[in-house]
Amino acid sequence: MLLYYITDRTAFPGDEPTRRRRLLDKIAEAASQGIDYIQLREKDLSTRDLAALAREAMQIIGEKGKLTTDHWPPATALLINSRTDVALATAANGVHLQSNDISPQGVRTAWESKCGAGAPARENSPQHPLIAVSCHSPLEVAQAAANQASFAVFAPVFEKKDAKHSGLEVLTQACRAPIPVLALGGITLQNAQSCLQAGAAGIAAIRLFQENDIATIVRQLRS
């Protein structure tokens, strides 16, 4: 089961420095427990502040990876929401695209021009980015696959405020695409297994990870 933690520092109480510190602590917790992907989804931050946060997150993930595995790079990958430029500048592992963003092919072209053969490679940037795409229908998942996305995040599967949920039947249809599909939207410990039975490769969530002890959540999900 692939696990994808989506960040939201504004959900933490306190002032901005406190929320930022708590978010970095949660990222450290996620990395130490082998969460596969973390999406830095802090849309309200300036480019400068987002890049600074991403650099700290990458440092933490690297440090936790060295403590928990003998392999490099670390098991946990950091993706930046919608900002290919920030991902490249901070040596993140890739990007998470919204359905109306630049195409995955466009990201790969921009990325390879910075990191590919014949270009002045950034020392720590991966040559091939991970690209996740938010999808809301089986057709959008198929398009993401055709555009060479690494995986799709399909939402909302279960109930979500102000949004009509798709349900497990539509998730099953979406999972027929030739790329991994992660289920998002109202995911709990109680319904995660039904997403896997529908064909999902894993689950994505904000609150499930951010509001709970991640070690406990991971242990229960992967048992």
N, C-alpha and C positions, 0 to 999 in steps of 0.2 A: 504494500500500500504506500503510494507516494503521498507525502504530507507537505502542505503549502501554507505557511503562515503569512498572512497579509497584515501589515502594521497599521496602527492608527493611534499615534501618540496623543491625539486630542481626547481620546476616551479615558486617559489617566487623569486623576485629580491633581490639583496643584498648579503652580505657575509654570512658565515655559521651561526653565532649567530643570525643574523637578520632573516634568513629563518627558523631557528628552532623556534624562538619566534613567528613568524607569523603562523607557523604550529600549535603550541600549542594554539594560539588564535583561530584559525579556529576549532580545536578540541573542545575547550570550547564553541564556537558558535554552533557547531553541537549538542553537548550534551544538551545544553540549549534549543534547538528546537526539541528535541525528535527524532533525527536520530536514527534508530534502531541499526545499526552496523557501526563501524569505523574500517577499515583495515589499520593497520600501515604497509605501504608498502615501507619502506626506505631500499632498498636492498643493497645500497652501504655502509651502516654504519657497523662499527665493532660490534662484539657482545656486547662489553661493552657500546658503545654509543647507540646502539639500545635498550638495557635494560634500560639505564638511561632515554631515551626518553619515553619508554613504562611506566616506573614508574611515570613519571610526567604526562603522559596522563591519567593514571588510577586515579591519585589523582585529576586531574581536572574533570574528568567524575564523580567521586564520589561527589565532591563538588557541581557541577552543578545539579546532581541528587537530592541531599538533598534540594536544593533550589526550584526545580521544581516539586517534588513529595514527598508524604509521604511514599512511598514504598521503600524497599531495597531488592535486589540490584537495582542500577539505571537502568532506561529504556534502556540506551545506552550501548551496549556491545563492548569491544575492542578485535579485533582479530589481531594476529601477523602473518605477511606473512611468511609462510614456517618454522617458528622457534618454534617448540614445547618447546624446552629448555628455550627459552626466555619467552614464554608465561607462563610457569610454574614458572620461577624465579621471574616474575613481577606480579603474580596473575592476569594476563589477563583472559578474558573470554573464549578464545579459539584460534584457528589458521585458517588461510586461506591457503589451499594447492593448488599448481599448479598441472597440470594433471600428471606430472612425479615425484611428491613427494611421500613420504611415504603414505601408504593407511590410510584412516580414522580409520580403525580397529587398525592399528599400533599406531596411535596417542592415541586412547582410552586405549590401553594396557599400553603405557608409562605413560599416565596421571594417570590412576588408580593405578599404582604401586607407584606413588608419593603421591596421594591424597585419595586413596580408603581405605576401611576398613582394619585395620591391618597394615597400613603404617603410618609413621610419617607425618601426614597431615600438609600441609602449611596453615598457619592461615587463610588467606583470599582467597585462591585459590578455585574456584568452583570445586566440586567433579566430575562433568560431563562437559566436554568441549563442546563448540560450534565448529563445524567443517564445514567450507565452502570449496567447491572444484571448481576450475576453469574448465569449460567444453566448448568444441568447437563443439560438435555433440550430437544428441539425444542419441547415444550409450554411450558416456561418461557420460551423465547425468544418464542414467539407471545404469551404473556401480557405480557411486557415491552413488546412492540410495541403491544398493545392498550391498555396503561397509559401510552403516550406516552413511553417511554424514548427517549433519543437514540440509544443503541446498546447492544448486548448483548455480553458477554464470555463465551464458551462454553468450558467446561473440565470435566475435563481431556481434551484431544484425544489426547495420547499418554501414555505411562506416567507415573504419579505414585505416590510412596510412599504406601501405605495407602489408595489410592483406585483404583477400577476406571476405566480410561480408556474413552472413548467411541469413538474411532477416526474415520477420515475419512468413513465412510458416514453416521454419525449427524450429523457436522458438516455434511455436505451437506444433510441434511434440515433442520437448524436454520437454515441460511442461506437457506432459502426464505421466511423471515419478511420483512415489509416494512420492516425496519430493518437498518442495517449490523451485521454480526456479526464480532467479532474472536476469533481462536483463541488459547487459552491452555492451557499444560500440556505441558511437555516440548518446547517449540518450539526448534529449532536452525536454523542456516543451511542444513542439509541437508534439513530437512523443511518449511521455511516455504513454499516454492513449492507443495507439495502442498496446503497449506491454502487458498491462493488459488485453485487449480484446483478445490477443493471448493466454492468460492463465498464464502469469507471475504473481508471488506473489508480485513483486515490481521491483525496478530499482536500479542499482549500477552505480556510476559515479565518476570520478575525477573532471573534469573541471566544471561540472554543479554545484557542491557544492563549490569547492575551489575558483572559479572565480566570484561567485555571493554572494549576501546577502542570507544566508541560511534560515532566517525566511521567506523571500519572496518566495524562491523556495519551501519550505515545504508547505506554505500556498496555493500556486497555485497547487502544485501536489496533495495535499490531499483534495482540494475543489471539 
